[in-house]
Amino acid sequence: MVRPYEMMVLFHPELEDHKVAVDEVGELVKSIGGEIAKVDLWGKRRLAYPIQKKEEGFYAVYAFNMEPSQVKELRRRVRLQSSVMRHMLVRPDA
């Protein structure tokens, strides 16, 4: 059973091309079997508190559909991305 998910990803602010990093995470979702419905780029924003001694970060929100059994693998692979500072994956209320 495929379910909808949303994932917010916080990228390092000093990346030269955020579009490449955003596309890499999108391809990661697709490679695990997810189907991306929407990618919303929020841009560079100030953080509420420093993360890894950084005051800013580049935000992107992915809306996608995926099998629940694949979520654990997606979280593991996103954590391994060097361009990602933090991520949060939720299942929105339908």
PAPA-537700 format. One record per residue: x, y, z of N, C-alpha, C, CB in turn; residue number from 1. Coordinates in steps of 0.1 Angstrom, whole numbers. Each point is the difference from the previous one (the first is absolute). Glycine has a CB too. Example, Ala and Ser with C-alpha at 12.3 -4.5 7.8 and 13.67 -1.06 7.14 Angstrom:
2
<<132 -57 78> <-9 12 0> <9 12 0> <-19 -12 12> 1>,
<<15 23 -19> <9 11 0> <-8 11 8> <12 -6 -22> 2>,
! end
This chain:
94
<<8 -12 0> <-8 12 0> <9 12 0> <-19 -12 12> 1>,
<<17 21 -22> <8 12 -1> <-6 11 8> <7 -7 -23> 2>,
<<1 14 31> <-5 11 8> <7 13 -3> <-5 -17 18> 3>,
<<-2 28 -15> <7 13 -2> <9 4 11> <-20 7 -13> 4>,
<<31 -1 10> <10 5 10> <5 14 -4> <7 -24 5> 5>,
<<-2 31 5> <6 13 -3> <14 0 8> <-22 12 -3> 6>,
<<32 -7 -4> <13 0 6> <6 14 -2> <3 -25 -4> 7>,
<<1 31 15> <7 13 0> <15 -3 1> <-20 13 10> 8>,
<<28 -7 -18> <14 -3 0> <7 14 1> <-2 -21 -14> 9>,
<<12 21 23> <8 12 3> <14 -2 -6> <-14 6 21> 10>,
<<17 1 -31> <13 -2 -6> <10 11 5> <-11 -9 -21> 11>,
<<24 5 20> <11 10 4> <-2 13 -8> <16 -20 6> 12>,
<<-14 31 0> <-2 13 -7> <11 3 -10> <-12 8 20> 13>,
<<24 -13 -18> <11 3 -9> <1 -8 -12> <12 8 20> 14>,
<<-21 -17 -23> <0 -8 -13> <0 10 -12> <-12 -19 12> 15>,
<<20 16 -22> <0 8 -11> <-13 0 -8> <25 -4 -1> 16>,
<<-30 -8 -1> <-13 -1 -8> <-10 -9 8> <13 2 -22> 17>,
<<-22 5 29> <-10 -8 7> <-9 -8 -8> <1 18 17> 18>,
<<-3 -14 -30> <-9 -7 -9> <5 -15 -2> <-6 22 -11> 19>,
<<19 -23 10> <6 -13 -2> <-2 -9 13> <18 10 -15> 20>,
<<-17 -5 27> <-2 -7 12> <-15 -4 1> <20 12 11> 21>,
<<-29 -2 -14> <-14 -3 0> <-4 -11 -10> <-4 24 7> 22>,
<<10 -24 -18> <-3 -11 -10> <6 -13 4> <1 17 -18> 23>,
<<10 -17 25> <6 -13 5> <-9 -6 10> <23 9 -4> 24>,
<<-29 -2 13> <-9 -5 10> <-13 -5 -7> <10 15 18> 25>,
<<-14 -8 -28> <-12 -4 -8> <3 -13 -7> <-7 24 -3> 26>,
<<18 -26 -3> <4 -12 -6> <1 -11 10> <12 12 -18> 27>,
<<-8 -9 30> <1 -10 10> <-13 -6 4> <20 12 9> 28>,
<<-30 -3 -8> <-14 -4 3> <-5 -9 -12> <-4 21 13> 29>,
<<6 -17 -25> <-4 -8 -11> <7 -14 -1> <-4 22 -12> 30>,
<<17 -22 15> <7 -13 0> <-5 -10 10> <20 13 -8> 31>,
<<-26 -8 19> <-5 -9 10> <-14 -5 -4> <14 11 18> 32>,
<<-20 -4 -27> <-14 -5 -4> <-10 11 2> <7 -23 4> 33>,
<<-3 35 0> <-10 11 3> <-3 7 -13> <9 2 23> 34>,
<<-21 5 -22> <-5 8 -12> <-1 14 5> <-12 -20 -11> 35>,
<<20 29 7> <0 14 4> <-12 7 -6> <25 0 3> 36>,
<<-33 6 6> <-12 8 -5> <4 15 -1> <-15 -16 11> 37>,
<<24 21 -2> <3 14 0> <13 3 8> <-25 5 -2> 38>,
<<33 4 -3> <12 5 7> <-2 15 2> <15 -19 -9> 39>,
<<-15 23 21> <-2 15 3> <14 5 6> <-25 -3 4> 40>,
<<31 12 -11> <13 6 4> <-3 12 8> <12 -9 -20> 41>,
<<-8 9 33> <-2 12 9> <11 9 -1> <-14 -14 15> 42>,
<<26 10 -19> <11 9 -1> <8 0 12> <-12 13 -16> 43>,
<<22 -3 17> <9 1 11> <-8 8 11> <21 -1 -15> 44>,
<<-21 -4 27> <-6 6 12> <9 0 12> <-23 -6 -10> 45>,
<<20 15 19> <7 0 13> <-5 -11 9> <4 25 -2> 46>,
<<5 -32 9> <-5 -11 9> <-3 6 13> <15 -16 -12> 47>,
<<-24 9 19> <-4 4 14> <12 -1 10> <-24 -7 -5> 48>,
<<32 -3 2> <12 -2 8> <11 -6 -9> <-14 -4 22> 49>,
<<27 6 -18> <10 -5 -9> <0 -15 -1> <14 20 6> 50>,
<<-11 -25 -18> <1 -15 -2> <14 -1 -7> <-26 -5 -2> 51>,
<<34 -3 8> <14 -2 -5> <7 13 -3> <-8 -21 -11> 52>,
<<6 30 21> <6 14 0> <-5 8 -12> <20 -9 12> 53>,
<<-31 6 -18> <-5 8 -11> <-13 7 5> <9 -17 -17> 54>,
<<-10 30 12> <-11 8 4> <-12 0 -11> <16 14 13> 55>,
<<-13 -19 -25> <-9 -1 -11> <-1 -13 -6> <4 24 -4> 56>,
<<-14 -27 -3> <-1 -13 -7> <-10 2 -12> <5 -13 21> 57>,
<<-4 4 -31> <-8 0 -12> <-11 -11 2> <19 9 -15> 58>,
<<-32 -5 15> <-11 -9 2> <-6 -5 -13> <-4 12 22> 59>,
<<0 -24 -22> <-8 -6 -11> <-10 -10 6> <19 3 -16> 60>,
<<-31 -2 11> <-11 -9 5> <-4 -9 -11> <-8 17 17> 61>,
<<8 -30 -15> <-4 -10 -10> <-13 -6 4> <24 -5 -6> 62>,
<<-34 4 -3> <-12 -8 2> <1 -12 -9> <-14 22 6> 63>,
<<12 -34 -1> <1 -12 -8> <-8 -11 5> <23 7 -6> 64>,
<<-25 -17 -2> <-7 -12 4> <10 -12 0> <-22 9 -10> 65>,
<<21 -17 21> <9 -11 1> <-6 -11 9> <19 16 -2> 66>,
<<-13 -28 0> <-4 -12 8> <5 3 14> <0 -16 -20> 67>,
<<-8 13 31> <5 2 14> <13 -8 3> <-23 5 6> 68>,
<<24 -16 -13> <12 -9 3> <13 6 -5> <-15 -20 -2> 69>,
<<15 30 -7> <12 6 -5> <4 13 8> <-7 -9 -23> 70>,
<<-1 14 32> <3 12 7> <13 -1 8> <-25 5 2> 71>,
<<27 -16 5> <12 -2 8> <13 2 -9> <-13 -15 16> 72>,
<<13 8 -28> <11 1 -9> <2 14 -5> <-4 -24 -7> 73>,
<<-7 32 4> <1 13 -4> <7 9 10> <-21 -3 -14> 74>,
<<16 2 27> <7 7 11> <14 -3 1> <-21 0 12> 75>,
<<25 -12 -14> <14 -4 1> <8 6 -11> <-6 -22 11> 76>,
<<1 22 -23> <8 5 -11> <1 16 0> <-8 -20 -13> 77>,
<<-3 26 18> <0 15 1> <11 4 10> <-25 2 -7> 78>,
<<25 -9 18> <10 3 11> <14 -1 -5> <-16 -9 17> 79>,
<<19 0 -27> <13 -2 -6> <4 11 -10> <-3 -24 3> 80>,
<<-6 32 -7> <3 11 -10> <8 11 7> <-21 -5 -13> 81>,
<<33 8 7> <8 10 7> <-5 14 -1> <19 -14 -6> 82>,
<<-28 17 -4> <-6 13 -1> <-11 3 9> <7 -1 -24> 83>,
<<-12 -9 31> <-12 1 9> <5 2 14> <-14 -14 -15> 84>,
<<8 25 21> <3 3 14> <-10 -7 9> <11 22 -6> 85>,
<<-24 -21 2> <-11 -6 8> <-11 -4 -10> <6 14 21> 86>,
<<-14 -23 -17> <-12 -3 -7> <-11 -4 10> <13 -7 -21> 87>,
<<-26 8 16> <-11 -4 8> <-10 -6 -9> <4 18 18> 88>,
<<-9 -30 -16> <-9 -7 -8> <-13 -3 8> <19 -11 -14> 89>,
<<-30 15 8> <-13 -2 7> <-10 -5 -10> <5 19 16> 90>,
<<-16 -25 -11> <-11 -4 -8> <-11 9 3> <7 -24 1> 91>,
<<-11 33 -11> <-11 10 3> <-13 -7 2> <13 16 -14> 92>,
<<-22 -9 21> <-14 -5 2> <-7 1 -13> <0 7 24> 93>,
<<-6 -18 -28> <-7 -1 -13> <-14 5 1> <15 -18 -7> 94>,
! end
